[in-house]
Amino acid sequence: MNEPAGTVDWVDQRKGQKNVPVTVYYHEDSGYVVRRNDTGEIIQVSQVDDPDWSTYWSDDDINWVK
């Protein structure tokens, strides 16, 4: 998370979380973690080895670091 390959500004869509802001941090291998901006809590870690894994955001939402 200190040097992400890309980020996404998103909201926590879990039931009862009131769409609080989160940031998605992508690693260069396309894996990612989702962290709540207000608490720092990690709420999701991707499973890069799962071919059926999907996200709520599109590839166009990712801000890749150049």
N, C-alpha and C positions, 0 to 999 in steps of 0.2 A: 504494500500500500504506500510505501514511501516513494517509490519511483514507478508508478503504474504506466503500462503501455497505452492505456486509454481509460476514460471515465465516462459515466453516464449520471446525469442529475435526474433522480426519479423520486417516487413516493412509496412509502410502506403500504402495500395493498393488503396486508394481512387483516383479517376480520378484527374490528375494534381498534385499529391503530390510527384511524382518522387521517390517513394519507400524509403522515409526517414526512419531511424531506429525508432522503437517503442518497448516498453516493455509491455507485458501483465502480469498483476498481478492477480493471482488467490486467492480467499478467500477459506477458508476451506469448505464452502458449495457448491463449484464448480462455483460460480459466479466469474466474472472477470471484470476488467477495462483495457482499452488499453490507454497508455499514450505516446505521442510523446517525444522522448528523447531530442530533441533540444529545444522545447518550453515549455514542461511540460503540454501541452494541452491534456485534456481527450477527446479522439475521439470516444470511444465506451464504453458502459456499457452493459454487458450481461443481457439477460432476462431469468433467471433461471426457471421461471414458464412457459416458452414457449417450448413445446415438439419438435417443428420444428426448434428451434434455432440451428444454426451450425456455425462452425468456419472454417477459411482457413487452420489452422494448425491442425496437428493430435495430439492425446494424447501422442504419442512418443516424440513430441517436447517440452512437459512440463517438466521443471526442478523442481521436487518436493523437498521441503525443508524437510530434515530428522531430 
